[in-house]
Amino acid sequence: MANTYTQIHIQTVFAVKHRNGLIHSSFKNELYQYISGIIKYHNHKLLAINGMPDHIHIFIGMRPTQSLSDLLQDIKGNSSKWINEKKFLKVKFEWQAGYGAFSYSKSQVASVIDYIKNQEQHHAVKTFREEYLEFLHLFEVEYDERYLFKEPM
């Protein structure tokens, strides 16, 4: 798009179905590389990616050529298919429905990248549910308790 200039920084957060801890360290980096490829394919810029066995954070510099929902549908659909085709797990892998998405200014980019890189340390003191509710409150996002990410089964 000629004469279109944007600066859109979005952090997305989504969970493994039933919040099962299925993202194993044995294939986590390959998964992140695969997701990075999807983001690059759509001409967005990956700023950071990391997570825990039950959820993932992706920080993106987005181009306005695609909706966030379309991008996340592609990421979640293709990455779950890829995990299943690679047979990394003995069970079927699925992402839980929905996601969180939060926007940031340029001045916040470095701190968000740092936050995502340090997920392991962060979750040593805070659960995913506590973290997610904190995001919703901080960004003043109205939500229905019935539709929050489910607790592990």
Disulfide bonds with the S-S distance in Angstrom:
none
